[in-house]
Amino acid sequence: MNIGSKIYIAGHRGMVGSATWSALKAKGYNNLIGRTSAELDLRNQQSVVDFINIEKPNVIIDAAARVGGILANNENPYPFLMENLQIQNNLIDSAHKAGTQKFIFLGSSCIYPKFAPQPLREEYLLTDSLEPTNEWYAIAKIAGVKACQAIRKQYGKDFVSLMPTNLYGSNDNFDLKSSHVLPAMIRKFHEAKENNNASVELWGSGKPMREFLYVDDLAQAVLFAVENVLPEYLYNVGTGKDVTIKELAQTIQTIVGHTGEILWDSSKPDGTPRKLMDSSKLRGVGWEPKINLKSGINKAYNWFLENNNFKD
């Protein structure tokens, strides 16, 4: 790719899309295009077909999805399955038929089986049952991975899938009803601190282990995939390090400056016991994460303080 290549980032205003946009801009790419959901409904097949045929992007980066934490997934199984299938199917098929040179599909570590061996390797895909609390989203993302693999296999096109571990960072979602664990904790601890260091109640036992990747590191992985032809169809993107949810909570509590009590509600589900990804394939071709967890949480908290004009 050259800096004038036309690159369409679907979901360019979201956490991943905006970080990817910034990374490409910083590298000199000057022909980036994006559309808001009001301008282009990615669930509408004809709208997507028309848009891709008119714009004819050289590269499409699919960072658009309906996402959320355990609560949102549990309460909205149908839209988490159907809307994600619609978005990705429309983009992948339109890109294929329009002759798009490169397609980068972004998913999630939840595509892997609940009790897969740790760390998670790409070849563990479809070897066992999924985590029930987010299987709807996972099934949609697996379908996207397989669609890109099928196009790659049948037509030899440069369609690749990147599966990041748990993401956080600037432009994250801090809505307590739909956010993931790390941003939700940031908001809870901050609001408790503001409320005379009131106690903070968190779901589960605190024992599950999770890996977290700052979104700018994922954006660099996407940039790497834009600038290189990767030999495999699927790559994990993570740090290779995980912490317990309890350790995460204590780290966030310290960074936020909350001094109250943490209460664990063990009646609420823990989810998968451990999700650590093996990212050696992507590291083996040249990508490396740069931002450690404490530095990343500091960055995320500072962004939250400057932009916490969210609505519940």
N, C-alpha and C positions, 0 to 999 in steps of 0.2 A: 504494500500500500504506500502511496505517496501522500503528502500533507494535503493535497487537493482532492483526495478521494472523498466521495459523498458518503457519509456515515449517518445512518438513521438510528437513533437511540430511542427505543420504545420504553416509555416510563421515565423520561428524562428529568422529571421533576421529583421523582422519588429518591430515597436514600441512595440506592445503588446507581440509578441512572444519572443523578446529579453529580455524584463523585466520579463516575466514568466520564461524563461530559467535561468536568474540570481537568481530569487527567489527560484527556485527548487535547484539549485546548492548550494546556501547559506544554505539551510536546510539539505544538505547532499546527495541529490539524485545524483547518479553517473552513471546512465545508460540512459542518455538523447540522443535522436537522432533527427537530423534535416536534411533537404535537401533544397538546393537552388532551385529556379525556373528553373535554367539551368540543374540541376541534376534530377529534377522530376517536370514535368508539371502536376499540379493538375487538370487541365482541361481535361487531357487525361485519360479516364476511365480505359483502360487496364493497363496503366503505374501505376496508383494508386492501382489497384487490385493486380498487381504483387508485388509491393513494400510492401503492407500490409501483403500479404501472406508469403513473404520471411522474413520480420522483425518480424512479430507477436508481436506488442507492447501490453503491458498490458493496457496502457492508451494512448488515442489520445486527444490532445488539438488542436482544430481548431481555430487558430489565423490567418488563411490565408484568404484574401479577396481582391477584388478590391474596394478601398475606395477613397473618395474625397469629396470636399465641394460642395456648391450649383452649382457653375459654371461647375465643372466636371460632376456632375450628370445630369444637364440640357442638356449638349452638347453630352453626351455619354449614352443615356438611354439603348440601346440594350446591350452593353458589361457589364454595371452595373447590368443588370438583368441576362443575360445569363451566363457570366463568374462566377458570384457568385453562381448561381445554379449548374453549372458544378463542381466547386471546392467542395462545401459542399456535394452535392449528392454523388460524387465519394468517399469522405472520410467516410461519414455516412454509406453508403451501404457496402463498403468494410470492415469497422470496424464491422458492424453487422454480416456479413457473415463469417468473420475470427474469430469471438468469442472474440473480444476485450472486456475486463472487464468493462472499463469505458471510456465514451466519453464526453468531455466538449466542447460545441458549444458556440462560442462567437459571439454576434451580436451587436445591437445598439438600443438606445432609439427611433430611427425613426420608429420602428415597430408599434408604438402606433398611434392612430388616431390624426389628426391635432388639433382637438378641444376637445380632451378627457379632463375630469375633472382633475384638478391639486390637489395634486401631482399624477403622473402617477402610477397606480397600475397594477400588472400583469394581473388582470382579465379584464382590459380595452382592451386587445388585440382583434382585429377584431370586435369592436363594432361600428365603424364609418369609414369614408373615411380618407385616408392618406394625408400627405403633398405632393402636386404635384411635388415639385422640387426634391424630392428624393424617390418617390414611387417605382422606379424600383429596387433600392437597398433594400428598405424596404420589398418589396414583396418577393425577394429572401431570405432575412433573416427570414421572417415569415415562409416560406416553410421549412427552416432548423429547426426552433423551432418545427414546427409541425411534421417533420420527426422524430426528437428525441423523441417527446412526443408519437408518434405512436409506436415506438420501445419499449419505456418504458411501454406503456399500453399493448401491445400485447405479449411482450416477457419478461417483468419484468426486463429489463436490466438497468444498472446505466448510462443512457444517460441524461445529464442535460444541460440546456441552461442558460448562464449568459448574461444579457443585460446591458452593461455599459452605463452611460451617456457620454457626450462629453469628450473625452480623450485628454491628452497632456503630453509632457514629453520628456525624452531622446529618440533619434532616431525618432523623429517626422518628418513629411514631411513639409518642408518650401518652397516648390515650389508654387509661387503665383497663378499658374493656377489650381492647384489641391489640395491645402492644406485646412485645416479647419480654422475656424475663429481665434483661439488663436495663433497658430504658424504663420499664415499670418500676424497678427498684430505685433508680435514680430519682424518679418523681416522688415515690413514696417516702424515701428518706429525706428529700428536700422539704416536702410539705410537712412531715413530722417535725423536722428541725424548726421550721417556721412556726409550728404550733407547740412551742415550749418543749421541744424534744419529746413529743408524745411517742408511745410505743408503736412499732411497725409490725403488722401481721403479714406473714409470707406463706405462700402455699407449700404444702408437702413437708417432708422431713429435713430437707437441706442436704441430703446425702448424695443425690444424683450428681454425676460429673459432666461438665460441659466445657466445650472449647469455644472461644470467642475470637472473632477476627474483625479488626477495625476496617470500616468500609473502604478507606483509601487504599488499603492493601489489596482488596478485591479489585478495585479499579485499576491498579497496576497489573493485575493478572489479566484483566480484560484487554488492556493496552498491549500486553505481551502477546495475547492471542490474535489481536488485530495485526500485529507486525510480523508474526511468524506463522508458518504452516505447521500445526501440531500433528504429530504422527498418530495419536490415539483419538478416539471419538469422545472420551469422557475423562475429565480430570477433577479430582478433589482439590479444594482450595482452603487451606487452614494453616494454623500455626504449629501444630504438632504438640501443643501443650494444653492440658485441661485443668480445671479446678472444680471443687465441689460447689454446689449452689450456696452452701453456708459460707465458704471462703469468699465467694463472689460478693455475698451480702455484706460481709465484714469489711471487705476492701472498699465497696461503694460507700458504706456508712462512714468510714474513716475519711474518704475523699470529700464527701458532702459535709462532714463535720457534725453529724447527728450523734448525740450521746445517750439517747433513750434505749429502751429495751427492744429486742427482736423476739417476736412470738411466732412460732411455727405451727401452722394448722395441719396436723398430720392426717386429718380427714379428707384433705384435698389430694388429687392425684399427683404423683411425682413425674409421670411420663417415663421415657426410656431411662434405664439406670445409668448408662454411660454412652456418650457419643463423641469419640475422639477419631479424627480423620487422619488417614495416612495420605499425605500430600507429596510423597516422594516422587511420583511420576512428573508432576509439574515442576517441582524443584530440580528434577533431573534434567529438564530441558532449559532451565535458566531463570525461573521466577523464585523470589524469596520474599517472605513477609518482613516488614521493617518495624512495626509499631507494637510494643509490648502492652500487656493488659492495663497496667496502672497508667501509663501514658495515654492510652486510648480512652480510658474512663475519664481521666482529667479533661481531655479534649471534648468528649461527649457531654460532660457536665457543664463545661464552659459554654458550649453551644446551646444547651438547654437553658441556662441562665439568661442568655442573650435573646432567645427566641421562644420563650415559654408562653406564647399567646394562643395555645391550643384550646379547643373546646371539647367537652365531653357530651 
